[in-house]
Amino acid sequence: MFSCFQSGEQNRMRHVIEEAVTCLMKSTKSHGKIAVADLGCSSGPNALALVSCAVDAIFQHYAVACEQVPAELSVFLNDLPDNDFNIVAKSLVAFQESHQHIGHVTVGIVPGSFYKRLFTTSSLHLILASNSVHWLSEAPEDLRTHGIPMYDGDDDLRQARRPLVLEAYARQFKKDFKLFLNLRAQELVAGGQMVISVPGTCAGDDTGHSNLPWVAWDPVASILNDMATRGVIDREKLDLFYIPTHGPSARELKEIIEEEGSFMINKMLVHEPNMDKSLITPKAMALLTRAVFEPMMAQHFGKSDEIMEELVKTTERHVNMGSPPVNAATFVFLCVSLTKM
Ligand SMILES: C[S@@+](CC[C@H](N)C(=O)[O-])C[C@H]1O[C@@H](n2cnc3c(N)ncnc32)[C@H](O)[C@@H]1O
């Protein structure tokens, strides 16, 4: 279900990537070399989907223009060092071989955080990122240093602190995303393109930043709170556990891009997740929640089958009671296409 959910969004990006390639061909001189990178590629069946779409669009451009394809086309895939790059490496080589008859494609894996420099200055022409930049570099600093939990067990305290918690998350996202833009601007050539899709919220655009309801961690935090109340996980540990994600609104994203100042916004699309609703069963939701949160929960609460099985059961129960781990009413995907100025 997870890969289908993501591939739905990647398909939606296809057209925007093709437009970015057209724009790139008009605005930059590639000198026979084009380099494309996907940041936060993961290792599943979708790992090569975006770069593959970009490479097809580049070759298509040259075919239509009856021009010689670039002498060197480089494709890079990035993710955190813990990612399973074995599968990615095999798929990359298969991809390279399947394109041999069209042009010379070199491939590379770049492990590391996209909150650091990953590529040399002015070496990339097109950067892609789908469903990855909502992961923060760390839990919101203000909450950690003041010992404020993301989800207080006490209902009144939680309601009272909610604006403060949401603002801390929004502030951390702003800091991280500005850094991300700045680093990528250094790595792109002038006129280089970037297409990013990020899960976000449609609510903040109507209600203002301080009321931003988050789309992912809130319901999951309530599931964890339920588990702590029953003693399945330790309350004190839960109070120190922060899910480091933030789903921005379109306005929030636009303001950060404009404030950072390295990129011009070509286009921003806001749409609901594109997926087959029949796949969203309580069990599938519960397994998806486990797939996303197991690594960070194991790190924080300790590796435990019992905790994971309880997470699945509790999530299923919450979904059956009408509170799914994703708030469908406000959950959207934001797809933004940018040109480096
Ligand atoms: C939900 S997956 C998305 C995978 C793929 N892009 C897709 O759309 O199917 C998010 C990926 O972002 C990666 N990620 C999160 N933070 C990252 C960081 N700071 N640097 C690089 N990758 C990161 C995760 O490891 C994960 O593989």
Ligand as a Chemical Component Dictionary entry (heavy atoms), coordinates in Angstrom:
data_LIG
# 
_chem_comp.id                   LIG 
_chem_comp.type                 NON-POLYMER 
_chem_comp.pdbx_formal_charge   0 
_chem_comp.three_letter_code    LIG 
# 
loop_
_chem_comp_atom.comp_id 
_chem_comp_atom.atom_id 
_chem_comp_atom.alt_atom_id 
_chem_comp_atom.type_symbol 
_chem_comp_atom.charge 
_chem_comp_atom.model_Cartn_x 
_chem_comp_atom.model_Cartn_y 
_chem_comp_atom.model_Cartn_z 
_chem_comp_atom.pdbx_ordinal 
LIG C1  C1  C 0  8.704  8.249  2.396  1  
LIG S1  S1  S 1  10.284 7.907  1.734  2  
LIG C2  C2  C 0  10.081 8.504  0.078  3  
LIG C3  C3  C 0  10.790 7.677  -0.920 4  
LIG C4  C4  C 0  10.651 8.095  -2.386 5  
LIG N1  N1  N 0  11.211 9.399  -2.626 6  
LIG C5  C5  C 0  9.218  8.033  -2.852 7  
LIG O1  O1  O 0  8.620  9.072  -3.152 8  
LIG O2  O2  O -1 8.688  6.905  -2.949 9  
LIG C6  C6  C 0  11.263 9.213  2.467  10 
LIG C7  C7  C 0  12.724 8.983  2.294  11 
LIG O3  O3  O 0  13.412 10.185 2.666  12 
LIG C8  C8  C 0  14.612 9.796  3.305  13 
LIG N2  N2  N 0  15.137 10.907 4.111  14 
LIG C9  C9  C 0  14.600 11.437 5.240  15 
LIG N3  N3  N 0  15.405 12.412 5.713  16 
LIG C10 C10 C 0  16.460 12.482 4.870  17 
LIG C11 C11 C 0  17.646 13.294 4.845  18 
LIG N4  N4  N 0  17.871 14.215 5.783  19 
LIG N5  N5  N 0  18.513 13.118 3.837  20 
LIG C12 C12 C 0  18.297 12.184 2.869  21 
LIG N6  N6  N 0  17.187 11.386 2.857  22 
LIG C13 C13 C 0  16.288 11.534 3.840  23 
LIG C14 C14 C 0  14.182 8.604  4.133  24 
LIG O4  O4  O 0  15.292 7.835  4.544  25 
LIG C15 C15 C 0  13.249 7.882  3.187  26 
LIG O5  O5  O 0  13.908 6.913  2.426  27 
# 
loop_
_chem_comp_bond.comp_id 
_chem_comp_bond.atom_id_1 
_chem_comp_bond.atom_id_2 
_chem_comp_bond.value_order 
_chem_comp_bond.pdbx_ordinal 
LIG C1  S1  SING 1  
LIG S1  C2  SING 2  
LIG S1  C6  SING 3  
LIG C2  C3  SING 4  
LIG C3  C4  SING 5  
LIG C4  N1  SING 6  
LIG C4  C5  SING 7  
LIG C5  O1  DOUB 8  
LIG C5  O2  SING 9  
LIG C6  C7  SING 10 
LIG C7  O3  SING 11 
LIG C7  C15 SING 12 
LIG O3  C8  SING 13 
LIG C8  N2  SING 14 
LIG C8  C14 SING 15 
LIG N2  C9  SING 16 
LIG N2  C13 SING 17 
LIG C9  N3  DOUB 18 
LIG N3  C10 SING 19 
LIG C10 C11 SING 20 
LIG C10 C13 DOUB 21 
LIG C11 N4  SING 22 
LIG C11 N5  DOUB 23 
LIG N5  C12 SING 24 
LIG C12 N6  DOUB 25 
LIG N6  C13 SING 26 
LIG C14 O4  SING 27 
LIG C14 C15 SING 28 
LIG C15 O5  SING 29 
# 
